[in-house]
């Protein structure tokens, strides 16, 4: 009886070890909620800026670019993209006032069905601005 009990325990523990990682793996967020074109409105202490952000799925991962609607910059690639199903984060290196040097701006948005709210900021300039976004109807 003891000889039979040891293999049964080993098999049982092995099954638990194989199933534990699967149970701990978080479900991947639905990228469909964030994909598409977004019109962003930035309010930097009353000075308004308007951007267009395009997000797509490339090789199973989020990719994107951002453009300033008046042509200050176009198709600046987004980096450090993260989306957990609720919050979208990224960095965009774009020409920035006052000297138009290219600087990294960190964006964080809480994504809703067709709208988002959040902030964008640059540590070097110590500037942060509110963002409101709507999914583009174009």
Secondary structure, DSSP 8 states (H G I E B T S, - for coil): -HHHHHHHHHHHHHHHHHHHHHHHS-----GGGT-EEEEEEEEETTEEEEEEEEEEEETTEEEEEEEETTSSS--EEEEEEEE-SSEEEEEEEEEETTTTEEEEEEEEEEE-SSEEEEEEEETTTTEEEEEEEEE---
